[in-house]
Amino acid sequence: MGNKYVVMLLVLSLVVLLLSGCGSEPKTETVVIADSNEVSSTDQSSRPFQVQKIYRLPDRFVNRGELLGWSSGNAVIASFGAMTILKRGTVERLTYPYEQSKAIPGIGKVTSNTTLSPDGKYICEFSRSSSETTLRLISLQDGKEKEIDRISTRNESYVQYVSWSANSSYIGYLVENPFDNGADSLYIYDMGSQTSGKYQLKGIMKEDTLLSVNIANDGRSILVELFGAKKGQKKILTMGKVSGKNIEFQYERQIGGDSVAWMNNDQFVFLGTDNSLYEYDRRNGELSVILEKVFDFEFSPDRKNIAYTEYDQNVTYVGKVQGRNILYKEPVYRGIVPTHIYWNPNNKSVLLQGLKQLDSSQTASTDSPSKESLIIELK
């Protein structure tokens, strides 16, 4: 009897031990790895774009100067007095806290045809005479000048649409020849090698009206906006690539806006006729809508953020670019319709320039909307 009792106790103890062992098994955890177009719930709960401070630029800088863009993370520049190609003006810098501008030491007077590099280190300007057009590169750090091209205009050709690649490595400029069946050419200046190449625009008709050129960071891929003669003078965006001494065009599409941008050497973004923001990938021919009802847009230099305005609104939004999605779309300013949007080189501040709009609750003024420029500093 005693032995049976002992056995029963041993069995009971063994059962309890086994049950307790089952309860102490290691816990398992499932980890889900999101793809490139998704974010974690932690990221979704955060708001990366918050307005820290807004600075209004002085009236003189806004209404008397010609804004060129950011020269550093906390300074913008404008030219003053250069109202025509024949009249030169000064270049001034407005630094934090953006109250009073000063002339940049060592910089001579420039023409109205002046374009600032995206990194804020150089300006490129061209001037015309009766027989030629001269392009100069001017350093904003020490004022040193370098002539990068001199083009004869005796055959009625003319230079226009000077632009920089987003990485400030290349300068593009169109040379149009409207007479004698002369072919239009694109010149690309390489900042590294300090040389310029001339390329014929294959497929562009003499009846087409060229509007702009946009060079990718590789210096070999370009976007050209034009009014197409074969398309009833509708606005067309064409994509081409350097091939020998020519630009061979591979894609075209009717567009609705003026702004276009390379995301990388293979993908670019533009506004369609339906006010949607499209991205085209030439590697697979895929066309995607990334935003709707867009009036204008500008990507940050690192292509990770976007500032944009919606059609028929006077609100500016900022969002984060992730794949083909725009996330965290936050309104950052209401009250002006921007004509220009500039991100600073640090991707942390946005400069807006446009016309001030009255709220519907305010009494309408007989005066036309005033011009306004402001800097939105983001957290």
C-alpha positions as CSV (number, residue, x, y, z in Angstrom):
1,M,0.0,0.0,0.0
2,G,2.8,2.3,0.9
3,N,4.7,1.4,-2.3
4,K,1.7,2.1,-4.5
5,Y,1.3,5.5,-2.8
6,V,5.0,6.3,-3.5
7,V,4.6,5.3,-7.1
8,M,1.5,7.5,-7.5
9,L,3.4,10.5,-6.0
10,L,6.3,9.9,-8.4
11,V,3.9,9.7,-11.4
12,L,2.1,12.9,-10.3
13,S,5.4,14.7,-9.9
14,L,6.5,13.7,-13.3
15,V,3.2,14.9,-14.9
16,V,3.6,18.3,-13.1
17,L,7.2,18.5,-14.3
18,L,6.3,17.8,-17.9
19,L,3.5,20.4,-17.8
20,S,5.7,23.1,-16.4
21,G,8.3,22.3,-19.0
22,C,5.8,22.8,-21.7
23,G,4.8,26.2,-20.3
24,S,8.4,27.4,-20.3
25,E,9.1,26.7,-24.1
26,P,10.9,29.6,-25.9
27,K,8.5,32.1,-27.4
28,T,8.5,32.5,-31.2
29,E,8.2,35.9,-33.0
30,T,7.3,36.5,-36.6
31,V,9.3,39.3,-38.4
32,V,7.7,40.7,-41.5
33,I,10.1,42.5,-43.9
34,A,8.3,45.1,-46.0
35,D,9.1,45.6,-49.7
36,S,10.5,48.9,-51.0
37,N,7.1,50.4,-51.5
38,E,5.9,49.9,-47.9
39,V,6.8,51.3,-44.5
40,S,6.6,50.0,-41.0
41,S,3.8,51.0,-38.6
42,T,6.4,52.8,-36.6
43,D,7.2,55.0,-39.6
44,Q,3.5,55.5,-40.3
45,S,2.9,57.0,-36.9
46,S,5.6,59.6,-37.3
47,R,5.3,62.9,-39.2
48,P,8.7,63.6,-40.7
49,F,7.6,66.9,-42.3
50,Q,6.7,69.6,-39.8
51,V,7.2,73.4,-40.3
52,Q,9.8,74.7,-37.9
53,K,9.9,78.3,-39.1
54,I,8.9,80.5,-42.0
55,Y,11.0,83.4,-43.2
56,R,9.6,86.0,-45.6
57,L,12.2,87.5,-47.9
58,P,12.7,91.3,-47.9
59,D,10.5,93.2,-50.4
60,R,13.6,94.5,-52.3
61,F,14.9,91.0,-52.8
62,V,11.5,89.8,-54.0
63,N,10.3,92.6,-56.3
64,R,13.6,94.2,-57.5
65,G,15.8,91.1,-57.8
66,E,15.8,88.1,-60.1
67,L,15.9,85.1,-57.9
68,L,18.5,82.5,-59.0
69,G,18.2,79.9,-56.1
70,W,20.2,78.6,-53.2
71,S,24.0,79.2,-53.0
72,S,24.3,77.1,-49.8
73,G,22.1,75.5,-47.1
74,N,21.3,78.9,-45.6
75,A,21.7,81.4,-48.3
76,V,20.0,82.4,-51.5
77,I,21.2,84.7,-54.3
78,A,19.5,87.0,-56.9
79,S,20.7,89.4,-59.6
80,F,19.8,93.1,-59.5
81,G,19.6,95.4,-62.5
82,A,20.1,92.8,-65.2
83,M,16.7,93.3,-66.9
84,T,17.8,92.6,-70.5
85,I,20.6,90.8,-72.3
86,L,22.3,94.2,-73.0
87,K,22.1,95.5,-69.4
88,R,24.3,93.9,-66.7
89,G,23.5,93.8,-63.0
90,T,25.0,92.8,-59.7
91,V,24.7,89.5,-57.8
92,E,23.7,89.6,-54.2
93,R,23.5,87.0,-51.4
94,L,20.8,86.8,-48.7
95,T,21.9,84.7,-45.7
96,Y,20.1,83.5,-42.6
97,P,18.1,85.1,-41.0
98,Y,17.3,86.4,-44.5
99,E,16.9,90.1,-43.6
100,Q,19.4,92.0,-45.7
101,S,21.3,91.0,-48.8
102,K,24.8,92.0,-49.7
103,A,26.8,92.0,-53.0
104,I,29.0,88.9,-53.4
105,P,32.6,90.0,-53.2
106,G,34.7,89.5,-56.4
107,I,31.7,88.9,-58.7
108,G,31.4,91.2,-61.7
109,K,28.2,92.3,-63.3
110,V,26.1,89.6,-65.1
111,T,23.5,89.6,-67.8
112,S,19.8,88.5,-67.4
113,N,20.8,85.1,-68.9
114,T,22.3,83.7,-65.8
115,T,21.7,80.2,-64.4
116,L,22.8,78.9,-61.0
117,S,24.2,75.4,-60.6
118,P,22.1,73.1,-58.3
119,D,25.0,72.9,-55.8
120,G,25.2,76.7,-55.6
121,K,28.9,76.9,-56.5
122,Y,28.7,78.4,-60.0
123,I,26.7,80.6,-62.3
124,C,26.7,80.2,-66.0
125,E,25.8,83.2,-68.1
126,F,25.8,84.0,-71.8
127,S,26.1,87.4,-73.5
128,R,25.4,88.3,-77.1
129,S,27.1,90.6,-79.6
130,S,26.3,91.2,-83.3
131,S,28.5,88.3,-84.4
132,E,28.7,85.8,-81.5
133,T,27.4,84.5,-78.2
134,T,29.9,83.9,-75.3
135,L,29.2,81.5,-72.4
136,R,31.1,82.1,-69.1
137,L,31.3,80.1,-65.9
138,I,31.7,82.1,-62.7
139,S,32.7,80.7,-59.3
140,L,30.7,82.1,-56.5
141,Q,33.5,81.2,-54.0
142,D,36.3,83.3,-55.5
143,G,34.8,85.1,-58.5
144,K,37.1,83.4,-61.0
145,E,35.7,83.4,-64.5
146,K,36.2,80.9,-67.3
147,E,35.0,81.1,-70.9
148,I,33.5,77.8,-71.9
149,D,32.3,78.5,-75.4
150,R,32.1,81.1,-78.1
151,I,29.5,80.5,-80.8
152,S,29.3,82.4,-84.1
153,T,25.8,83.9,-84.7
154,R,26.6,85.3,-88.2
155,N,24.3,82.6,-89.7
156,E,21.4,83.8,-87.6
157,S,21.8,81.0,-85.1
158,Y,21.2,81.7,-81.5
159,V,21.8,80.2,-78.1
160,Q,19.1,79.5,-75.5
161,Y,17.8,77.2,-72.7
162,V,21.0,76.9,-70.7
163,S,20.5,74.3,-68.0
164,W,22.4,72.2,-65.5
165,S,22.2,68.5,-64.6
166,A,21.0,67.8,-61.1
167,N,24.5,66.8,-59.9
168,S,26.0,70.1,-61.3
169,S,28.4,68.0,-63.5
170,Y,27.0,69.0,-67.0
171,I,25.7,72.2,-68.7
172,G,23.4,71.9,-71.7
173,Y,22.5,74.6,-74.2
174,L,20.6,74.6,-77.4
175,V,21.8,76.3,-80.6
176,E,19.0,76.9,-83.0
177,N,19.5,77.8,-86.7
178,P,16.2,79.0,-88.2
179,F,17.6,79.6,-91.7
180,D,19.4,77.8,-94.6
181,N,17.9,74.4,-93.4
182,G,20.5,74.5,-90.6
183,A,20.1,71.7,-88.0
184,D,19.5,72.5,-84.3
185,S,22.2,71.3,-82.0
186,L,22.6,70.5,-78.4
187,Y,25.9,71.4,-76.7
188,I,26.9,69.6,-73.5
189,Y,29.7,71.0,-71.4
190,D,31.5,68.5,-69.0
191,M,32.6,70.2,-65.8
192,G,35.1,67.4,-65.1
193,S,37.0,67.3,-68.4
194,Q,36.2,71.0,-69.1
195,T,35.3,70.1,-72.7
196,S,32.1,70.7,-74.8
197,G,30.5,68.3,-77.2
198,K,28.1,69.2,-80.1
199,Y,25.2,66.8,-81.0
200,Q,22.6,67.0,-83.7
201,L,19.0,66.6,-82.7
202,K,17.8,63.8,-84.9
203,G,14.1,63.7,-85.6
204,I,13.4,67.3,-84.6
205,M,11.6,69.2,-87.4
206,K,12.4,72.8,-88.4
207,E,8.7,73.6,-87.7
208,D,9.0,72.3,-84.1
209,T,9.4,75.0,-81.5
210,L,12.0,74.0,-78.8
211,L,11.1,75.0,-75.3
212,S,13.7,73.5,-72.9
213,V,16.4,70.9,-72.3
214,N,17.0,68.8,-69.2
215,I,20.2,66.7,-68.9
216,A,20.5,63.6,-66.7
217,N,23.4,63.1,-64.3
218,D,25.2,60.8,-66.8
219,G,25.5,63.7,-69.3
220,R,24.2,61.4,-72.0
221,S,20.4,61.3,-71.5
222,I,18.3,64.3,-72.2
223,L,14.7,65.5,-72.1
224,V,13.5,68.1,-74.6
225,E,10.2,70.0,-74.4
226,L,8.8,71.3,-77.7
227,F,5.6,72.3,-79.5
228,G,5.4,69.5,-82.1
229,A,4.4,70.5,-85.7
230,K,3.2,67.0,-86.5
231,K,1.1,67.0,-83.2
232,G,-0.8,70.2,-84.0
233,Q,1.7,72.3,-82.0
234,K,0.8,70.5,-78.9
235,K,3.4,70.4,-76.1
236,I,5.5,67.3,-76.4
237,L,8.2,65.8,-74.2
238,T,10.9,63.7,-76.0
239,M,13.5,61.5,-74.4
240,G,16.8,61.0,-76.2
241,K,20.3,59.6,-75.7
242,V,23.7,60.6,-77.0
243,S,24.7,58.2,-79.9
244,G,28.0,59.3,-81.5
245,K,27.5,62.9,-82.7
246,N,23.7,62.7,-82.5
247,I,20.9,62.7,-80.0
248,E,18.7,59.7,-80.9
249,F,15.1,60.1,-79.5
250,Q,13.5,57.0,-78.2
251,Y,10.2,58.2,-76.5
252,E,7.7,61.0,-76.8
253,R,4.5,61.9,-75.1
254,Q,2.1,64.9,-74.9
255,I,2.4,66.7,-71.6
256,G,0.4,69.3,-69.7
257,G,2.9,71.2,-67.6
258,D,6.3,72.8,-67.8
259,S,8.2,70.9,-65.1
260,V,10.1,67.7,-65.8
261,A,12.8,65.9,-63.7
262,W,15.2,63.0,-64.0
263,M,14.9,60.7,-60.9
264,N,18.0,58.8,-62.1
265,N,19.6,58.1,-65.5
266,D,16.7,55.8,-66.6
267,Q,13.6,57.3,-64.9
268,F,12.0,60.7,-65.3
269,V,8.9,62.4,-64.1
270,F,6.5,64.8,-65.9
271,L,3.0,66.3,-65.7
272,G,0.4,64.7,-68.1
273,T,-2.5,66.4,-69.8
274,D,-4.8,65.1,-67.1
275,N,-2.8,66.9,-64.3
276,S,-1.4,63.6,-63.1
277,L,2.3,63.2,-62.2
278,Y,3.8,60.4,-64.3
279,E,7.0,58.4,-64.0
280,Y,8.5,56.7,-67.0
281,D,11.1,54.0,-66.8
282,R,12.8,53.5,-70.2
283,R,14.4,50.1,-69.1
284,N,11.0,48.4,-69.3
285,G,8.8,51.0,-70.9
286,E,6.6,51.2,-67.8
287,L,4.5,54.4,-67.2
288,S,3.1,54.9,-63.7
289,V,1.0,57.6,-62.0
290,I,2.5,58.7,-58.7
291,L,0.3,61.7,-57.9
292,E,-2.9,63.2,-59.2
293,K,-4.2,66.8,-59.6
294,V,-0.7,68.3,-59.6
295,F,-0.1,71.8,-60.8
296,D,3.7,72.1,-60.2
297,F,6.4,70.1,-58.4
298,E,10.0,70.1,-57.5
299,F,12.1,67.2,-56.1
300,S,14.8,67.7,-53.4
301,P,18.4,67.3,-54.6
302,D,18.7,63.8,-53.2
303,R,15.4,62.8,-54.9
304,K,13.9,61.6,-51.6
305,N,11.4,64.4,-51.0
306,I,9.0,66.4,-53.2
307,A,7.3,69.8,-52.9
308,Y,4.2,70.3,-55.0
309,T,1.0,72.2,-55.4
310,E,-2.4,70.8,-56.4
311,Y,-4.5,72.0,-59.3
312,D,-6.9,74.9,-58.4
313,Q,-5.4,75.2,-54.9
314,N,-3.1,77.7,-53.2
315,V,-1.6,75.1,-50.9
316,T,1.9,73.7,-51.0
317,Y,2.5,70.1,-49.9
318,V,5.7,68.2,-49.0
319,G,5.9,64.4,-49.3
320,K,8.5,61.6,-49.1
321,V,9.3,59.6,-52.2
322,Q,9.4,55.9,-51.7
323,G,9.4,53.8,-54.9
324,R,6.5,55.0,-57.0
325,N,4.6,56.3,-53.9
326,I,4.5,59.7,-52.3
327,L,4.1,59.3,-48.5
328,Y,3.4,61.6,-45.6
329,K,1.8,64.3,-47.8
330,E,1.7,67.3,-45.4
331,P,0.5,70.8,-46.2
332,V,3.3,73.2,-45.3
333,Y,2.0,76.6,-46.5
334,R,-1.3,78.1,-47.7
335,G,-1.7,81.5,-49.4
336,I,0.4,81.7,-52.5
337,V,0.5,80.0,-55.9
338,P,4.2,79.3,-56.4
339,T,5.7,80.1,-59.8
340,H,9.1,78.7,-58.6
341,I,10.0,76.0,-56.0
342,Y,13.6,75.6,-54.8
343,W,14.9,73.0,-52.3
344,N,18.1,73.9,-50.5
345,P,21.2,71.7,-51.0
346,N,20.6,70.1,-47.5
347,N,17.1,68.9,-48.5
348,K,15.7,70.6,-45.3
349,S,14.2,73.9,-46.5
350,V,12.0,74.9,-49.4
351,L,11.9,78.4,-51.0
352,L,8.6,79.4,-52.6
353,Q,8.2,82.3,-55.0
354,G,4.8,83.2,-56.4
355,L,1.7,85.4,-56.1
356,K,0.0,86.0,-52.8
357,Q,-3.7,85.0,-52.8
358,L,-6.5,86.3,-50.7
359,D,-8.7,83.9,-48.7
360,S,-12.3,83.8,-49.8
361,S,-13.3,85.4,-46.4
362,Q,-11.1,88.4,-47.1
363,T,-12.4,91.4,-49.1
364,A,-11.1,91.4,-52.6
365,S,-8.7,94.1,-53.5
366,T,-8.6,96.1,-56.7
367,D,-4.9,95.7,-56.8
368,S,-3.4,92.6,-58.5
369,P,-2.0,89.9,-56.3
370,S,1.4,90.9,-54.9
371,K,4.6,88.9,-55.4
372,E,6.0,87.0,-52.4
373,S,9.0,84.8,-51.6
374,L,9.4,82.8,-48.4
375,I,11.5,80.0,-47.0
376,I,9.9,77.1,-45.2
377,E,12.3,75.5,-42.8
378,L,11.3,71.8,-42.0
379,K,12.0,69.8,-38.9
